[in-house]
Amino acid sequence: MERKQQTEDMQRRVKDLQHQVDELKELVNTLLSVIVEEPDGVHSGAAPTIPGQGMMQVCM
């Protein structure tokens, strides 16, 4: 009986941890979206750049 209880407790813990991981993934995706959002709020990838400035000089 005790072994069955341990197995159930472990399964419950794994489900709780999976739920936490899913929530953290959602949070990370949201934060990444905010970080890469362009200054004008458009996600087109066509944000204006400074003329003559190469992409190698851009730091994130």
BAZA-214688 format. One record per residue (C-alpha): residue in three letters; x, y, z; residue number from 1. Coordinates in nm, 4 decimals, m for minus. Layout:
BEGIN
(node 'ALA', (X, Y, Z), NUM) ...
END
This chain:
BEGIN
(node 'MET', (0.0000, 0.0000, 0.0000), 1) (node 'GLU', (0.2741, 0.2454, 0.0895), 2) (node 'ARG', (0.4423, 0.1978, m0.2474), 3) (node 'LYS', (0.1155, 0.2741, m0.4263), 4) (node 'GLN', (0.0789, 0.5933, m0.2223), 5) (node 'GLN', (0.4357, 0.6962, m0.3094), 6) (node 'THR', (0.3648, 0.6376, m0.6779), 7) (node 'GLU', (0.0481, 0.8482, m0.6627), 8) (node 'ASP', (0.2317, 1.1242, m0.4760), 9) (node 'MET', (0.5077, 1.1211, m0.7359), 10) (node 'GLN', (0.2595, 1.1357, m1.0232), 11) (node 'ARG', (0.0821, 1.4277, m0.8561), 12) (node 'ARG', (0.4148, 1.6065, m0.8099), 13) (node 'VAL', (0.5108, 1.5477, m1.1732), 14) (node 'LYS', (0.1770, 1.6951, m1.2867), 15) (node 'ASP', (0.2311, 1.9987, m1.0632), 16) (node 'LEU', (0.5815, 2.0479, m1.1996), 17) (node 'GLN', (0.4585, 2.0119, m1.5592), 18) (node 'HIS', (0.1964, 2.2780, m1.4914), 19) (node 'GLN', (0.4645, 2.5104, m1.3533), 20) (node 'VAL', (0.6860, 2.4464, m1.6566), 21) (node 'ASP', (0.3967, 2.5266, m1.8910), 22) (node 'GLU', (0.3293, 2.8533, m1.7066), 23) (node 'LEU', (0.6976, 2.9477, m1.7188), 24) (node 'LYS', (0.7140, 2.8729, m2.0923), 25) (node 'GLU', (0.4201, 3.1062, m2.1485), 26) (node 'LEU', (0.5874, 3.3764, m1.9398), 27) (node 'VAL', (0.9176, 3.3392, m2.1271), 28) (node 'ASN', (0.7393, 3.3616, m2.4627), 29) (node 'THR', (0.5588, 3.6756, m2.3489), 30) (node 'LEU', (0.8818, 3.8334, m2.2274), 31) (node 'LEU', (1.0612, 3.7457, m2.5508), 32) (node 'SER', (0.7781, 3.9012, m2.7497), 33) (node 'VAL', (0.8138, 4.2225, m2.5494), 34) (node 'ILE', (1.1924, 4.2234, m2.5859), 35) (node 'VAL', (1.1918, 4.1802, m2.9639), 36) (node 'GLU', (0.8987, 4.4162, m3.0233), 37) (node 'GLU', (1.0002, 4.7012, m3.2454), 38) (node 'PRO', (0.9833, 5.0595, m3.1136), 39) (node 'ASP', (0.6754, 5.1403, m3.3209), 40) (node 'GLY', (0.4958, 4.8307, m3.1869), 41) (node 'VAL', (0.4921, 4.6601, m3.5262), 42) (node 'HIS', (0.6371, 4.3105, m3.5573), 43) (node 'SER', (0.7213, 4.3429, m3.9259), 44) (node 'GLY', (1.0973, 4.3195, m3.8957), 45) (node 'ALA', (1.1233, 4.6433, m4.0903), 46) (node 'ALA', (1.2106, 4.8854, m3.8126), 47) (node 'PRO', (1.4013, 5.1880, m3.9401), 48) (node 'THR', (1.7761, 5.1741, m3.8949), 49) (node 'ILE', (2.0363, 5.4458, m3.8858), 50) (node 'PRO', (2.1720, 5.5016, m4.2383), 51) (node 'GLY', (2.5224, 5.3654, m4.2799), 52) (node 'GLN', (2.5061, 5.1544, m3.9676), 53) (node 'GLY', (2.5676, 4.7891, m4.0409), 54) (node 'MET', (2.3864, 4.5141, m3.8519), 55) (node 'MET', (2.7166, 4.3955, m3.7030), 56) (node 'GLN', (2.7245, 4.7157, m3.4998), 57) (node 'VAL', (2.3859, 4.6509, m3.3432), 58) (node 'CYS', (2.3913, 4.5142, m2.9895), 59) (node 'MET', (2.0965, 4.3582, m2.8070), 60) 
END
